[in-house]
Amino acid sequence: MAPKHFISAAAIVLNERNEILLIKGPDRGWEMPGGVVEEGESLINAAIRETKEESGIDIEVTKFCGVFQNLHQSICNTLFLGRPIGGELTTTPESLEVGFFPIEVALEKVTWGNFKQRIEYCLNEELHPFYVDFRL
């Protein structure tokens, strides 16, 4: 049987006020924008596309941070830092609310799984690049 893995890409987007871009999804609450990498798409382009689709914000990826691998669900979550370069905050069916929040506020809002830890690792450059494997 052929392996079946999902690769996702997400961006921790910091604006010039050092605020983090978050979206509020219908299922997981507040989180960083991101999603599944499409066939033939680069990880960076997926992070850029997903951020645009979910928040309306155009970004430039500035750094690869690391990987969180969900061993139970066979998902590799790749994480990047980025900065906004255009667009406007826009809600979608995937993001009921969107906004930039001070880091402390953003970390309080994010409660799903290990998403808060993912953000903390991305913000701590001493940990880059990181690799974390976990089971849910």
Secondary structure, 3 states (H helix, E strand, C coil): CCCCCEEEEEEEEECCCCEEEEEEECCCEEECCEEECCCCCCHHHHHHHHHHHHHCEEEEEEEEEEEEEECCCCEEEEEEEEEEEEECCCCECCECEEEEEEHHHHHHHCCCCCHHHHHHHHHCHHHCCEEEEECC
